Amino acid sequence: MTAAPTSGDADRTARSAVAEAARRRTFAVISHPDAGKSTLTEALALHARVIGQAGAVHGKAGRRGTVSDWMDMEKARGISITSAALQFEYRDAVINLLDTPGHADFSEDTYRVLTAVDAAVMLVDAAKGLETQTMKLFAVCKHRGIPIITVINKWDRPGKDALELMDEISERTGLTPTPLTWPVGIAGDFRGVLDRRDGTFRRFTRTAGGATIAPEELLTAAEATAREGDVWRQAEEEAELLEATGAEHDQESFLGGVTTPVLFASAISNFGVGALLDTLVDLAPPPAGRPDADGAVRGLDEPFSAFVFKVQSGMDAAHRDRLAYIRICSGVFERGMVVTHAGTGRPFATKYAQHVFGRERESVDVAYPGDVVGLVNASALGVGDSLYTDRSVSYPALTTFAPEHFAVVRSRDTAKHKQFRKGIEQLDSEGVVQVLRSERRGDGSPVLAVVGPMQFEVATHRMEHEFNAPVALDRLPYSIAMRTDEASLPLIASSGGVEVVQRTTGELLALFPDKWALRMLQQRHPRVTLEPLVAAQLA
């Protein structure tokens, strides 16, 4: 018989949680599509000796497909659709790295991931600068108070002037860039970086295809002058100009969202990746106590608590399992422990817990605040759910974006109704699509609502290949969804071109073809309840 835990055991557990949390650095890699996020993820893993060889999706012959991109559609298109998680140790720290989709159609998944991190690495394409999706993600981080480290990527290719990029970051984001490194050589002629902290030159050497760690040679300023001549002198002059304008790193300003440290790199060549790892360990904040739904902070040393920020199925084709990603907020997680589901009050056994990176998995026995753990066969868990032991806690609900595209989905094989229903329910619970019910259409033809049309492609692909239930989609002419209530239904129903549907949560939505139809109804019936959902533009 196992002895009951004593107060001394609880004290030791609390101290362990606080000490281990201090070692954690949990961050997301975010940016515009094709800026190199997945490539950077693998380059970081390579530098931490987690993998032996890195490879971009469309790399040279013999290089592997990107480990974090595991869906067939991801490999075919060379983009990230789902988020990936990876944990590894570097120096004396434990790194929790979350790679996210860059495509705007999957911004809702990216937003959920950002609820689970303490910092963000924003990747900026040296040639394209701050693109549309990059700006949205900057705004998300600012809204959530997430400190940002900026990496100017692809400096090995022709691009903008470095000082011009600093001006662009300052003017468009409101953040003051404080470069930690400065490129030696213009974009397209990347020879290395000037380390502004000590004035040394870190000279890079290319490797075959960039598949292995690029050797770095550390030179003094005098040695750099002798080796690089005018190119080094130009870098020194620009660094002096930065110093004159006060572009110096201040930790308090960084954590307060006033400044953003900047590094120059080429992820595909593995240039500057080691400096990013060091910067994350030295500057990125460790986990801190998190506010619950009522605003009260649950300290790191309190009993275990976590929230679900992502649900994913179909990752293991042999088992068809369902994985719930949790971010641990307090206490110590131990595999096999029984936790309480805050929404239902029911117990949940954590028999199977894993770290997950793409399709690769590793069992987790113990985890601490800041860690991301995948709970297997978690059919009872949904996005936004809170878990705890001992003292109850509910963390704030996760934002659901306002859908802008709608389609009726029908099974193409009436004999597979059970598979169809199961697949639709699964995609809804994961947040791949929002499933809406309409009395007009019946349960057999639900409405799928998405932020971006590529989500329809993912849904139809998974329905056919994962659930063996091919579907047909009929696009609907709506572009705006507004929250409404029962009392408003008769007035809404009297307006042509508007449809009322119901979310699986019971919430009622009115669908409009355009803003003019919405305004007309509001003018005719000013007292009707029509409340906006959180739009993607919030992000």
C-alpha positions in Angstrom: 0.0 0.0 0.0 1.4 3.4 -1.0 1.8 5.9 1.8 -0.1 9.1 1.5 2.0 12.1 0.5 3.2 14.3 3.4 3.5 18.1 3.6 7.2 17.6 3.3 6.6 15.8 0.0 4.4 18.6 -1.2 7.1 21.2 -0.3 9.8 19.3 -2.2 7.5 19.0 -5.2 6.7 22.7 -5.1 10.4 23.6 -4.9 11.2 21.1 -7.8 8.5 22.8 -9.9 9.9 26.3 -9.4 13.6 25.2 -9.9 12.8 23.3 -13.1 10.5 26.0 -14.4 13.5 28.4 -14.2 15.4 26.2 -16.7 12.5 26.2 -19.2 12.4 28.4 -22.3 9.1 27.9 -24.2 8.7 29.7 -27.4 7.0 29.6 -30.9 8.5 30.3 -34.3 6.2 32.5 -36.2 6.2 34.4 -39.5 4.8 34.8 -43.0 4.6 31.6 -45.2 7.9 30.6 -46.8 10.0 32.6 -44.4 11.8 29.5 -43.3 10.1 28.5 -40.0 10.3 24.7 -40.4 13.8 25.0 -41.7 14.8 27.0 -38.7 13.1 24.5 -36.4 15.3 21.8 -37.8 18.4 23.9 -37.8 17.8 24.6 -34.0 17.3 20.8 -33.4 20.5 20.1 -35.4 22.5 22.6 -33.3 21.1 21.0 -30.1 22.2 17.6 -31.4 18.6 16.4 -31.5 18.9 15.3 -35.1 21.9 14.5 -37.2 20.9 16.0 -40.5 18.6 18.9 -41.4 16.6 19.2 -44.7 14.2 21.7 -46.1 11.0 20.3 -47.8 12.2 21.0 -51.3 15.9 20.5 -50.5 18.6 18.9 -52.6 18.7 15.2 -53.4 19.4 13.0 -50.5 18.1 15.5 -47.9 15.2 14.4 -45.7 11.8 16.0 -45.7 11.3 18.4 -42.8 10.6 16.3 -39.7 8.0 18.7 -38.3 5.9 18.6 -41.4 4.3 15.2 -41.3 1.0 15.5 -43.2 0.9 14.4 -46.8 -0.4 17.8 -47.8 2.4 19.5 -45.9 5.1 17.5 -47.8 3.4 18.0 -51.2 3.0 21.8 -50.8 6.1 22.5 -48.8 4.1 24.4 -46.1 3.3 23.8 -42.5 -0.4 23.1 -41.8 -0.3 21.8 -38.2 1.9 22.9 -35.3 4.8 20.8 -34.1 6.3 20.6 -30.7 9.9 19.7 -29.8 11.8 19.6 -26.5 15.5 19.4 -26.1 18.3 20.5 -23.7 20.8 23.1 -24.6 23.5 24.3 -22.1 21.7 24.2 -18.8 18.3 25.0 -20.2 15.3 22.9 -21.4 14.0 24.3 -24.7 10.3 23.8 -25.6 10.0 24.8 -29.3 6.7 25.1 -31.0 6.7 25.4 -34.8 3.5 26.9 -36.2 1.7 27.2 -39.6 2.6 30.4 -41.4 -0.2 30.4 -43.9 -3.0 32.9 -43.1 -5.6 30.3 -43.6 -4.3 28.5 -40.4 -3.9 31.6 -38.3 -6.3 30.3 -35.7 -4.0 27.3 -35.0 -1.1 29.7 -34.7 -3.1 31.9 -32.3 -3.8 28.9 -30.0 -0.1 28.0 -29.9 0.7 31.5 -28.8 -1.4 31.0 -25.7 1.1 28.3 -24.7 4.4 30.1 -25.1 6.4 32.7 -23.0 8.3 34.2 -26.0 8.3 34.2 -29.8 10.9 34.1 -32.5 9.7 36.1 -35.4 11.3 35.2 -38.7 11.6 38.0 -41.3 12.6 37.3 -44.9 15.5 39.6 -45.7 14.2 40.3 -49.2 10.5 40.7 -48.4 10.6 42.4 -45.0 7.5 42.5 -42.9 4.7 40.8 -44.8 1.0 40.7 -44.1 0.9 37.6 -42.0 4.1 38.7 -40.1 2.3 41.9 -39.1 -0.7 40.0 -37.9 1.5 37.8 -35.7 3.4 40.8 -34.4 0.0 42.2 -33.3 -1.0 38.9 -31.6 2.3 38.9 -29.6 1.8 42.5 -28.6 -1.8 41.8 -27.6 -0.8 38.9 -25.4 2.3 40.6 -24.0 4.7 38.1 -25.5 8.3 39.3 -25.9 9.7 38.9 -29.4 13.2 38.0 -30.7 13.5 38.9 -34.4 15.6 36.9 -36.8 16.4 38.4 -40.2 16.5 35.1 -42.2 17.9 34.3 -45.7 20.8 36.8 -45.5 22.6 34.5 -47.8 20.3 35.6 -50.6 19.9 39.1 -52.2 17.7 41.3 -50.1 17.1 44.6 -48.5 19.7 46.8 -46.8 20.1 45.9 -43.1 19.5 49.5 -41.8 16.5 49.7 -44.1 15.0 46.6 -42.4 15.6 48.1 -38.9 13.7 51.2 -40.0 10.9 49.0 -41.3 10.6 47.1 -38.1 10.5 50.3 -36.0 8.0 52.1 -38.2 5.6 49.3 -38.8 5.5 47.5 -35.5 6.3 50.2 -33.0 9.1 48.0 -31.5 12.6 49.4 -31.3 15.0 46.9 -32.9 18.2 46.3 -30.9 20.5 44.2 -33.0 22.7 41.8 -31.1 24.6 40.7 -34.2 25.2 42.7 -37.4 25.8 41.1 -40.9 29.2 41.2 -42.4 28.5 41.4 -46.1 25.4 42.6 -47.8 22.4 40.3 -48.3 23.5 37.6 -50.8 27.1 37.8 -49.6 26.8 36.6 -46.0 30.3 36.1 -44.6 29.4 36.1 -40.9 28.2 38.5 -38.2 29.7 41.2 -36.0 28.8 40.4 -32.4 27.9 43.8 -31.0 28.4 42.6 -27.4 32.1 42.2 -27.7 33.0 43.4 -31.2 34.2 40.1 -32.5 33.7 38.5 -35.9 31.9 35.2 -36.2 32.9 33.9 -39.6 30.7 31.2 -41.2 31.8 28.4 -43.5 29.3 26.7 -45.8 28.7 23.0 -45.5 27.4 20.7 -48.3 23.7 21.6 -48.8 23.6 23.2 -45.3 22.7 19.7 -43.9 25.2 19.9 -41.1 26.2 22.5 -38.5 28.1 25.3 -40.2 31.6 25.7 -38.6 32.2 29.2 -37.0 35.5 30.9 -36.7 35.9 33.5 -34.0 38.1 36.4 -35.0 39.2 39.6 -33.3 38.3 43.0 -34.9 41.9 43.3 -36.1 41.9 39.8 -37.7 38.5 40.6 -39.3 39.9 43.7 -40.8 42.8 41.8 -42.3 40.6 39.1 -43.6 37.6 41.0 -44.9 38.8 44.6 -45.4 36.2 47.1 -46.5 33.3 44.7 -45.9 34.2 44.4 -42.2 34.8 48.2 -41.9 31.4 48.9 -43.3 29.8 46.5 -40.7 31.8 48.3 -37.9 30.6 51.7 -39.2 26.9 50.6 -39.2 27.3 49.1 -35.8 28.7 52.5 -34.5 25.6 54.2 -36.0 23.3 51.8 -34.2 25.2 52.6 -30.9 24.8 56.3 -31.6 21.0 56.0 -32.0 20.7 54.1 -28.7 19.8 50.7 -30.3 21.2 48.8 -27.3 19.6 45.8 -25.6 17.8 46.4 -22.3 16.3 43.3 -20.7 13.4 45.2 -19.0 12.4 46.9 -22.3 12.5 43.6 -24.1 10.3 41.8 -21.6 8.0 44.8 -21.6 7.4 44.6 -25.3 9.2 47.9 -26.1 12.2 46.5 -27.9 13.0 43.4 -29.9 16.5 41.9 -30.1 17.6 41.2 -33.7 19.8 38.5 -35.1 20.9 37.9 -38.7 20.9 34.3 -40.0 20.5 31.9 -42.8 18.5 28.9 -41.5 19.0 26.8 -44.6 22.8 27.2 -44.3 22.7 26.9 -40.5 24.4 30.4 -40.2 23.6 32.2 -37.0 21.5 29.5 -35.5 23.8 28.8 -32.6 23.6 32.5 -31.6 19.8 32.3 -31.6 19.9 29.3 -29.2 22.2 31.2 -26.9 20.0 34.3 -27.0 16.9 32.2 -26.1 18.7 30.8 -23.1 20.2 34.1 -22.0 17.2 36.5 -22.7 13.9 34.7 -23.2 11.8 34.6 -20.0 11.2 31.4 -18.0 7.6 30.4 -17.2 5.8 32.5 -14.6 2.5 32.1 -12.7 -0.5 32.3 -14.9 -3.8 34.1 -14.3 -6.9 32.0 -14.3 -10.3 32.9 -15.8 -11.0 35.2 -12.9 -7.6 36.9 -13.1 -6.1 35.3 -10.0 -2.5 34.1 -10.6 -1.8 30.4 -9.9 1.8 30.2 -8.8 4.3 27.8 -10.2 4.7 26.1 -6.8 1.0 25.3 -6.5 -0.5 21.8 -7.4 -0.4 20.6 -11.0 -2.5 22.5 -13.5 -2.5 22.8 -17.3 -4.7 23.7 -20.3 -5.3 22.1 -23.7 -4.2 24.4 -26.5 -4.4 21.9 -29.4 -6.0 18.6 -30.3 -4.7 16.5 -33.2 -5.6 13.0 -34.5 -4.4 10.9 -37.4 -0.7 11.3 -36.5 -0.3 7.5 -36.0 -2.0 5.8 -39.0 -1.7 2.4 -37.3 -3.6 3.4 -34.2 -5.9 6.3 -35.2 -5.2 7.9 -31.8 -6.1 11.4 -30.6 -3.6 13.6 -29.0 -4.3 16.6 -26.7 -1.4 19.0 -26.3 -1.2 20.6 -22.8 0.9 23.4 -21.6 1.8 22.8 -17.9 1.2 26.0 -15.8 2.0 24.9 -12.3 3.2 22.0 -10.2 4.8 18.7 -11.4 3.2 16.4 -14.0 3.9 12.6 -13.5 2.8 10.1 -16.0 -0.1 8.0 -14.7 -1.4 10.7 -12.3 -5.1 11.2 -12.2 -6.1 14.8 -12.8 -9.5 16.6 -12.8 -11.2 18.0 -15.9 -12.3 21.5 -14.9 -15.2 21.6 -17.2 -16.9 18.4 -16.0 -15.3 17.7 -12.7 -14.5 14.2 -13.9 -11.2 12.4 -13.4 -8.8 11.9 -16.3 -6.0 9.3 -16.2 -2.8 10.3 -17.9 -1.5 6.8 -18.6 0.0 7.7 -22.0 2.0 11.0 -22.1 4.5 11.9 -24.8 6.7 14.5 -26.3 5.8 14.8 -29.9 7.7 16.2 -32.9 6.0 15.4 -36.2 5.3 11.7 -36.1 8.2 11.0 -33.7 7.3 10.4 -30.1 9.0 9.9 -26.8 7.3 8.9 -23.5 7.2 11.5 -20.7 7.5 10.4 -17.1 7.8 13.8 -15.5 7.2 17.4 -16.7 7.3 20.9 -15.3 5.8 24.3 -15.8 6.5 25.5 -19.3 6.6 22.0 -20.8 4.3 20.8 -23.5 3.0 17.3 -23.2 0.9 15.2 -25.5 -1.8 13.1 -23.8 -2.8 10.1 -26.0 -6.3 8.9 -26.5 -7.7 12.0 -24.9 -11.2 11.8 -26.4 -12.6 13.5 -23.4 -10.4 16.6 -23.9 -11.1 19.6 -26.1 -9.3 22.8 -27.0 -9.3 25.2 -24.1 -10.0 22.7 -21.4 -8.2 23.0 -18.0 -6.8 20.2 -15.9 -5.7 20.3 -12.3 -5.1 18.3 -9.1 -6.1 19.3 -5.5 -7.1 23.0 -5.8 -9.4 23.7 -8.8 -8.6 26.1 -11.5 -10.0 27.1 -14.9 -7.8 29.0 -17.3 -9.3 31.6 -19.8 -11.1 30.1 -22.8 -9.2 30.2 -26.0 -10.3 32.6 -28.7 -12.3 31.3 -31.7 -11.9 33.4 -34.8 -14.7 34.7 -36.9 -15.1 32.4 -39.9 -15.2 34.1 -43.3 -15.9 31.0 -45.6 -18.8 28.6 -45.4 -19.8 25.3 -47.1 -22.3 22.6 -46.7 -20.6 19.2 -46.4 -22.3 16.0 -47.6 -21.1 12.4 -47.6 -20.4 11.0 -51.0 -21.2 7.5 -49.8 -24.5 7.1 -47.8 -23.3 3.7 -46.6 -20.5 5.5 -44.6 -22.7 7.7 -42.4 -21.0 6.5 -39.2 -17.5 7.3 -40.5 -18.8 10.7 -41.8 -20.3 11.7 -38.5 -17.2 10.6 -36.5 -14.9 12.5 -38.9 -16.9 15.7 -38.7 -17.1 15.6 -34.9 -13.3 15.0 -34.8 -12.4 17.9 -37.1 -14.7 20.2 -35.1 -13.2 19.2 -31.7 -9.7 19.8 -33.1 -10.6 23.2 -34.4 -9.7 22.2 -38.0 -13.1 23.6 -39.0 -16.1 24.9 -37.1 -19.1 22.7 -37.5 -22.5 24.5 -37.6 -25.9 22.9 -37.6 -28.8 24.3 -39.5 -32.5 23.3 -39.2 -32.9 24.2 -42.9 -30.3 21.5 -43.9 -30.6 18.8 -41.2 -27.9 16.9 -39.3 -26.8 15.0 -42.4 -25.6 18.2 -44.1 -23.8 20.4 -41.6 -22.2 23.7 -42.5 -18.4 23.9 -42.2 -17.0 27.4 -41.3 -13.4 28.3 -41.7 -11.1 31.4 -41.5 -9.3 30.5 -44.8 -10.3 28.2 -47.7 -7.3 26.0 -47.4 -8.9 24.6 -44.3 -11.6 23.1 -46.5 -8.8 21.3 -48.4 -7.4 19.9 -45.2 -10.9 18.8 -44.0 -11.8 17.0 -47.2 -8.4 15.4 -47.4 -8.6 14.0 -43.9 -12.2 12.9 -44.2 -11.2 10.7 -47.2 -7.8 9.4 -46.2 -8.1 9.3 -42.4 -11.8 8.5 -41.8 -12.5 6.7 -45.2 -15.5 9.0 -45.7 -15.2 11.0 -48.9 -17.2 14.2 -48.9 -18.5 16.9 -51.3 -18.6 20.6 -50.4 -21.1 23.1 -51.7 -19.9 26.6 -51.0 -22.3 29.1 -49.4 -22.5 32.8 -50.3 -21.8 34.1 -46.7 -18.8 36.0 -45.5 -19.8 37.4 -42.1 -20.9 35.6 -38.9 -22.5 37.4 -36.0 -23.5 36.1 -32.6 -27.3 36.3 -31.9 -29.9 34.9 -29.6 -33.3 33.2 -29.5 -35.3 36.4 -29.1 -33.8 37.8 -32.3 -34.6 34.8 -34.5 -38.0 35.9 -35.9 -36.6 39.3 -37.0 -33.6 37.7 -38.6 -35.7 35.0 -40.3 -37.8 37.8 -41.9 -34.7 39.1 -43.7 -33.8 37.5 -47.0 -30.4 36.1 -47.7 -29.6 35.5 -44.0 -29.2 32.1 -42.3 -29.1 31.2 -38.7 -26.9 28.3 -37.6 -25.9 26.8 -34.3 -22.4 25.9 -33.0 -21.8 22.7 -31.2 -21.6 24.8 -28.0 -25.2 25.9 -28.5 -24.3 29.4 -29.5 -26.4 30.9 -32.3 -24.8 32.6 -35.3 -26.4 34.7 -38.1 -24.7 34.4 -41.4 -24.7 37.3 -43.9 -23.5 37.5 -47.5 -21.8 40.9 -47.0 -21.5 43.9 -44.8 -24.3 45.7 -46.7 -26.9 43.0 -45.8 -25.7 43.2 -42.2 -26.1 47.0 -42.1 -29.5 46.8 -43.7 -30.8 44.4 -41.0 -29.3 46.5 -38.2 -31.0 49.7 -39.6 -34.4 48.0 -39.9 -34.2 46.3 -36.5 -31.7 48.3 -34.3 -32.6 46.2 -31.2 -31.8 42.8 -32.7 -28.8 41.1 -31.1 -25.9 40.9 -33.5 -22.5 40.8 -31.8 -19.2 40.4 -33.6 -17.0 37.4 -32.9 -13.3 37.8 -32.4 -12.0 38.3 -36.0 -8.8 37.2 -37.4 -7.8 40.8 -37.6 -7.6 40.9 -33.8 -4.7 38.7 -34.3 
